[in-house]
Amino acid sequence: MSWFSKKQVGTNRKINWVILDKENQLDTILSESEDLPIAIFKHSTRCSISSMAKSRLEREWELDEEEIKIYYLDLITYRSVSSAVESKYGLEHQSPQLLLIKNGKVTYHTSHSGISAADLKSNL
């Protein structure tokens, strides 16, 4: 079996990103987090470390939509939304950054090389 065949047959799933591009979505996230864990991935499209973290997260992803909902925030394009996330949850801005929100509170967050689907899953 070639490398390409193994890659196609692998268990990794595509992430169903929900685009976070409006500040009022943070109220929706707060409400949704009462029923389902919510993740926010803050990504800088200008940063190679952020691109590597996003790629790693996508390669490792094995979570179902019934387990978690994940939002994608392009913080270069939507800087005001990124600032609102920082303000709402009292976290210092990082890029890249991954937040896990349950019952309206950030229960786990990490950045840079600490971003991993396995660690996210272990904190569900």
Beta strands, then each sheet from edge to edge (+ up, - down):
strand 1: 18-19
strand 2: 38-43
strand 3: 69-74
strand 4: 97-102
strand 5: 105-111
sheet 1: 1+ 3+ 2+ 4- 5+
end
